Each structure stands twice: as C-alpha cells, then as structure tokens.
Amino acid sequence: MILSIESSCDDSSIAITEIETKKLLFHKKISQEAEHACYGGVVPELASRLHAVALPEILQETKAYFPQLKAIAVTNQPGLGVTLLEGIAMAKTLAVLLEIPLISVHHLKAHIYSLFIEKESIIPLLVLLISGGHTQIIRVEHFEKMEIMATSMDDSVGESFDKCAKMMGLGYPGGPIIEALAREGDEDRFDFPVPLRNSPLIAFSLSGLKNAVRLQVEKSSVSNGGTLTPKDQRDIAASFQKAVKLHLLQKSKKIFAKEKIRDFAIVGGASANLYIREAYEILCRQYGKRMHTAPLKYCSDNAAMVGRYAIEAYKRKDFVDPDTIDIISTKKQQSGTLL
C-alpha cells in the first residue's frame, strides 16, 4: 500500500491506496474553508498552522496500515510553500522511520489521475484543468510526457469565481455560490465581454471579464442605494458564468479542431461546475470526442488522487531522497512546456 499526503493549499488530506488493485482503502480530508471564509480567500500562514493540527490527527487513523506500506507519496509542487512544507515534513519523517521509499507528486498531474481513482488509466488524453490556481489544456501522451497546450495569462477560472463572489459580498469559496445563484439568474441580462474573442491566441485570460463584473457591481449597487438586489446578484452571476463558459469553449474548439486524441477530460476544483461540464459534453459530441470527469468528491484537492498517481510512479521506481526533496511553490508555466 501507499500512504499519500496532500497539503498544497487549504485541504489537509491523507489516503491509503492498494498498489495492485488500485483500491482506495482509506481517505480523509479536513477542509479549512470555514476558517478562511472571513478573509475572502486563503491566508497561507493560517493554512499552515491548521495543517500542522489536522494532518497528525488524520494520520492517527491510518496506523493499522503501517506494516503494509511500501511507499509514502506527498505533493511537493505547485502550491503554497508554507503549506507544502507541512505535508513534506510528515512524509519525510514517515519514509525515514518506516524505511520505505518517498515519492514526490506534482499537484496538477495528480488532478489528472483523479480521473482514474480505483480505475485503469485512459491515455493518451486531452485535459482541461480548471482550478483555483490554474487554467490549462494539457496533452497527456503518457505518464512521463504531459505538454501544456494552453494556459492562463492571468486569473484562473477558480480564482475569478472567488473574486467575483467577493465583489458581490457572497463569501468564500465563490465557485459553488456563483454556480447556485446562476441557476436562478438571467444569463443574457448583462453582456459581459468574452475574453480574447477576436484574438488568435490559444490562451486564457479572465482579468478583463473580472473588471467588467466589478464595474457592473458598482453600477447596480449605486442604483439601489449602495447594495445589490438578490436579482442583480443572480443575473450578474449567470452572465459572468456564461462569459467564462464561452471563453473556455472558444479556445478549446481551436485545439479540438486539430487534435486527433479522442478522449477528453475536465479536472480540478472548478470542474465540479455542472454548467461548464454540460457545455463540454455538447462540444465533445460535436467533435466526436469521449468526455471523462472525476467524481465530484475528487474534483477539489485530495490525497486519493495523489495516491493514484503514486501507484504509477511506484511501478517505475520514481523515488526521491528525503534529504533532497524540493518544495516548489506556485509559478507560471508557459504553453509548450512539459509538466
């Protein structure tokens, strides 16, 4: 079995995965959303302190599996440096004490393997990764070759949902709140700009759309004595979500038109948005592609996906020295680069 640890942001999670069967034997996640909600986003130092409490608490529940462990896996990039450190410190200690190998896991690659929890992998694969920190289309040729075909120039999908929710005073995390409001709103009321609509660039950009939402929030608030009406909130949410959808689809179509890989997937925290999922199901039918998604409970950060990726790394003996494992924080990655 492999014990896997995830602490790249604000979710403390540990899983136990059986190597041969890929069965998930144990999985627990403690979210910090309530603690960060009053700040409108994740506070790194607070997140680190909460990991220091939650991870040992979860680990206590896994001790019965220790004799059967063959490796320890931990997310080491990308993410918040101070929170990655908590998971890595635990992983290094366990690997040394139990005298078993250590596997470092790239967080975005783990999201791709969230599709295959307790399943065989489907590769080659085109992947749209939409999360709080990233918006990318990745061409997965095999385990060791994953190429970024398009990436965000500024705000990610998840980040833009959070910020727009904050502008309207709706709380954190913003994604589920915006999606719920949008279901009851008029998505055609506000004509928000679709980013890069007339640009040949195959890239993503949401900062301009976010600014358009800010201006509309200010305008609607002024006309109502300084506050948004519930109808304004619903309609702004729906119109914003529609513009995000159209932007993602427009750039994805350019890749779909030239890419022969038949299997396509959406992963990452924002992939739990059913409105966006439904739009891509239609697009995949139009282009003759098969769509795959992870179960909703595995869309956000979790150790189960880390463990599933780690199985493939273990089979390849892709281990790292506990004394030299790197902590790599969030950084921009350009199109054409490999994960």
C-alpha positions in Angstrom: 0.0 0.0 0.0 0.9 3.7 -0.4 0.2 6.4 2.1 -0.3 9.7 0.3 -0.4 13.2 1.7 -1.9 16.4 0.2 -1.4 19.9 1.7 -0.8 22.2 -1.3 -3.4 24.8 -0.2 -6.2 24.6 2.3 -7.2 21.0 2.4 -5.5 18.5 4.7 -5.8 15.0 3.3 -4.3 11.6 3.7 -5.1 8.4 1.8 -4.1 4.7 1.7 -4.2 3.1 -1.7 -3.6 -0.6 -2.5 -0.9 -0.8 -5.2 -2.0 -4.0 -7.0 -5.8 -3.4 -7.1 -5.7 0.5 -7.1 -8.4 0.2 -4.4 -8.8 3.2 -2.1 -8.7 1.7 1.4 -8.7 4.9 3.4 -9.3 8.5 2.6 -10.0 11.5 4.8 -9.9 15.3 4.1 -10.3 18.2 6.5 -11.3 21.4 4.8 -10.3 24.8 6.1 -13.0 26.8 4.2 -14.8 28.0 7.3 -11.6 29.4 8.8 -10.6 31.3 5.7 -14.1 32.5 4.7 -14.0 35.7 6.8 -10.9 36.7 4.9 -12.4 36.1 1.4 -9.6 33.8 0.5 -6.8 31.5 1.8 -4.4 33.0 4.3 -1.1 31.0 3.8 0.2 31.3 7.4 -3.2 30.3 8.9 -3.5 27.4 6.4 0.0 26.1 7.5 -1.0 26.2 11.2 -4.2 24.3 10.5 -2.3 21.7 8.5 0.0 21.2 11.5 -3.0 20.2 13.6 -5.1 18.3 11.0 -2.5 16.1 9.3 -1.3 14.4 12.5 -5.0 13.9 13.6 -5.8 12.1 10.3 -2.5 10.1 10.4 -3.5 8.6 13.8 -6.4 6.8 11.9 -4.0 5.1 9.5 -1.6 3.5 11.9 -3.1 0.0 11.3 -1.9 0.2 7.7 1.8 1.0 8.5 3.1 -2.6 8.4 1.8 -3.0 4.8 3.1 0.3 3.4 5.5 0.2 0.5 6.0 3.9 -0.1 5.0 7.4 1.1 3.7 9.9 -1.5 3.4 13.7 -1.0 2.5 16.7 -3.1 5.6 18.9 -3.4 4.6 21.3 -6.2 2.9 23.6 -7.2 1.2 25.2 -4.2 1.8 27.5 -1.2 5.3 27.0 0.1 4.3 27.1 3.8 1.6 24.6 3.4 3.6 22.2 1.2 6.2 22.2 3.9 3.7 20.7 6.4 2.9 17.7 4.2 6.5 17.2 3.2 7.8 17.3 6.7 5.4 14.5 7.7 6.2 12.4 4.5 10.0 12.6 5.1 9.6 11.6 8.7 7.4 8.6 7.8 9.7 7.5 4.9 12.8 7.5 7.2 11.1 5.9 10.2 9.4 3.1 8.2 12.5 2.7 5.9 10.4 2.9 2.7 10.7 5.0 -0.5 9.4 8.6 -0.9 7.5 9.7 -3.9 7.1 13.4 -4.8 3.9 14.3 -6.7 3.2 17.2 -9.0 -0.2 18.5 -7.9 -1.5 19.1 -11.5 -0.5 15.6 -12.6 -2.4 14.3 -9.5 -5.5 16.1 -10.6 -5.3 14.3 -14.0 -5.1 11.0 -12.1 -8.2 11.9 -10.1 -10.0 10.5 -13.2 -8.5 7.1 -12.5 -9.1 6.6 -8.8 -9.8 2.8 -8.4 -9.7 2.6 -12.2 -7.3 1.8 -15.0 -5.9 4.9 -16.7 -7.1 6.2 -20.2 -4.1 7.6 -22.1 -3.5 9.4 -24.4 -5.8 12.1 -23.2 -6.6 15.8 -23.7 -7.3 17.5 -20.3 -8.8 20.8 -19.4 -7.6 21.6 -15.9 -9.6 24.4 -14.2 -8.8 25.1 -10.5 -8.2 27.9 -8.0 -4.7 28.4 -9.3 -4.6 27.1 -12.9 -6.5 27.1 -16.2 -4.7 24.9 -18.7 -5.3 22.4 -21.6 -2.8 19.6 -21.3 -1.9 16.9 -23.8 -1.2 13.7 -21.9 0.7 11.3 -24.2 1.9 9.0 -21.4 2.9 9.1 -17.7 6.2 10.9 -18.4 5.1 13.3 -21.2 2.4 15.9 -20.5 2.5 19.0 -22.6 0.8 22.3 -21.8 -1.1 23.4 -24.9 -2.8 26.5 -23.5 -2.6 28.3 -20.2 -3.9 31.3 -18.4 -2.3 34.7 -18.9 -3.7 36.0 -15.5 -6.6 34.9 -13.3 -7.6 31.2 -13.2 -11.2 30.1 -13.5 -11.4 29.2 -9.8 -9.8 32.5 -8.8 -12.1 34.6 -11.0 -15.2 32.9 -9.5 -13.8 33.6 -6.0 -13.1 37.2 -6.7 -16.4 37.9 -8.4 -18.2 36.4 -5.4 -16.2 38.6 -3.1 -17.1 41.7 -5.1 -20.8 40.9 -4.5 -20.2 40.1 -0.8 -21.2 36.5 -1.3 -18.5 34.7 0.7 -15.8 32.1 0.1 -15.3 29.8 -1.8 -17.0 31.6 -4.6 -17.4 28.8 -7.2 -20.3 26.9 -5.6 -22.0 30.2 -4.6 -21.8 31.7 -8.1 -23.0 28.4 -9.7 -26.0 28.2 -7.4 -27.1 31.8 -8.0 -26.6 31.5 -11.7 -29.1 28.7 -11.9 -31.8 31.2 -11.0 -30.4 34.1 -12.9 -30.8 35.6 -16.4 -27.5 34.9 -18.2 -28.4 37.3 -21.1 -29.2 40.3 -18.9 -25.6 41.6 -18.8 -23.5 41.5 -22.0 -20.1 40.8 -20.4 -17.2 40.6 -22.8 -15.9 37.2 -23.8 -12.1 37.4 -23.3 -9.8 37.2 -26.3 -12.8 36.6 -28.5 -11.1 38.2 -31.6 -7.6 37.1 -30.7 -5.9 34.2 -32.5 -4.1 33.3 -29.2 -4.9 29.9 -27.8 -4.7 31.1 -24.2 -7.0 32.0 -21.3 -7.5 35.4 -19.7 -10.1 36.4 -17.2 -8.9 39.7 -15.7 -10.8 41.8 -18.2 -14.0 39.9 -17.6 -13.5 40.2 -13.8 -13.1 44.0 -14.2 -16.3 44.2 -16.2 -18.1 42.4 -13.4 -16.6 44.9 -10.9 -17.9 47.8 -12.9 -21.4 46.3 -13.2 -21.5 45.5 -9.5 -20.6 49.2 -8.7 -23.2 50.5 -11.2 -26.0 48.2 -9.9 -25.2 49.0 -6.3 -25.3 52.8 -6.9 -28.8 52.5 -8.5 -30.0 50.6 -5.4 -28.7 52.7 -2.6 -25.3 51.0 -2.3 -26.3 47.4 -2.2 -27.1 44.7 -4.8 -30.6 43.3 -5.1 -30.9 39.5 -5.0 -32.0 39.6 -8.6 -28.9 41.6 -9.6 -26.7 39.1 -7.8 -28.4 36.2 -9.6 -28.2 37.8 -13.1 -24.6 39.0 -12.6 -23.6 35.5 -11.5 -25.3 33.9 -14.5 -24.0 36.4 -17.0 -20.4 36.1 -15.7 -20.6 32.3 -15.7 -21.9 32.3 -19.3 -18.9 34.5 -20.4 -16.4 32.2 -18.7 -18.1 29.2 -20.4 -17.9 30.8 -23.9 -14.3 31.8 -23.4 -13.3 28.3 -22.4 -15.2 26.7 -25.3 -13.9 29.1 -27.9 -10.3 28.3 -27.1 -11.0 24.6 -26.7 -12.6 24.5 -30.1 -9.3 25.6 -31.7 -7.5 22.7 -30.1 -10.2 20.2 -30.8 -10.2 21.1 -34.5 -6.6 20.0 -34.9 -6.1 17.4 -32.2 -6.7 13.8 -33.0 -6.7 12.4 -29.5 -10.3 11.2 -28.9 -10.5 11.2 -25.1 -11.0 14.5 -23.3 -11.4 15.2 -19.6 -12.1 18.1 -17.3 -10.3 18.1 -13.9 -9.6 20.4 -11.0 -11.8 22.1 -8.4 -13.8 24.2 -10.9 -14.6 21.1 -12.9 -17.3 20.4 -10.3 -19.3 23.2 -12.1 -22.1 21.3 -13.8 -22.9 24.2 -16.1 -19.4 24.0 -17.6 -19.5 20.2 -17.7 -22.7 20.2 -19.7 -21.3 22.7 -22.2 -18.3 20.5 -22.8 -20.4 17.4 -23.2 -22.2 19.1 -26.1 -18.8 20.2 -27.5 -17.4 16.7 -27.3 -20.4 15.3 -29.2 -19.8 17.9 -31.9 -16.2 16.9 -32.3 -16.6 13.2 -31.8 -14.7 13.0 -28.6 -15.4 11.0 -25.4 -15.6 13.0 -22.3 -14.4 12.0 -18.9 -14.8 13.6 -15.5 -13.8 12.7 -11.9 -16.4 12.1 -9.3 -17.4 15.4 -7.7 -15.9 14.4 -4.4 -12.5 14.1 -6.0 -12.5 17.3 -8.0 -11.0 19.5 -5.3 -7.6 18.8 -3.7 -7.4 15.4 -2.1 -4.9 12.7 -1.2 -6.8 10.0 -3.2 -5.6 11.5 -6.5 -2.1 11.8 -5.1 -2.1 8.1 -4.2 -3.4 7.1 -7.6 -0.6 9.0 -9.4 1.9 7.5 -6.9 1.0 3.9 -8.0 2.3 4.7 -11.5 5.4 6.3 -10.0 6.0 3.4 -7.7 5.9 0.9 -10.6 8.6 3.0 -12.3 10.6 3.2 -9.1 10.4 7.0 -9.4 11.6 7.8 -5.9 13.3 10.8 -4.3 15.8 11.2 -1.5 14.1 12.5 1.7 17.1 14.8 2.2 16.8 16.4 -1.2 13.1 16.6 -1.9 12.3 20.1 -3.2 9.4 22.4 -2.1 8.2 24.2 -5.2 5.6 26.9 -4.8 3.2 28.2 -7.4 4.7 29.5 -10.6 3.5 30.4 -14.1 4.0 27.8 -16.8 4.0 28.6 -20.4 2.3 26.8 -23.3 4.6 24.2 -24.9 6.3 23.3 -21.7 6.1 19.9 -20.0 4.6 19.4 -16.6 
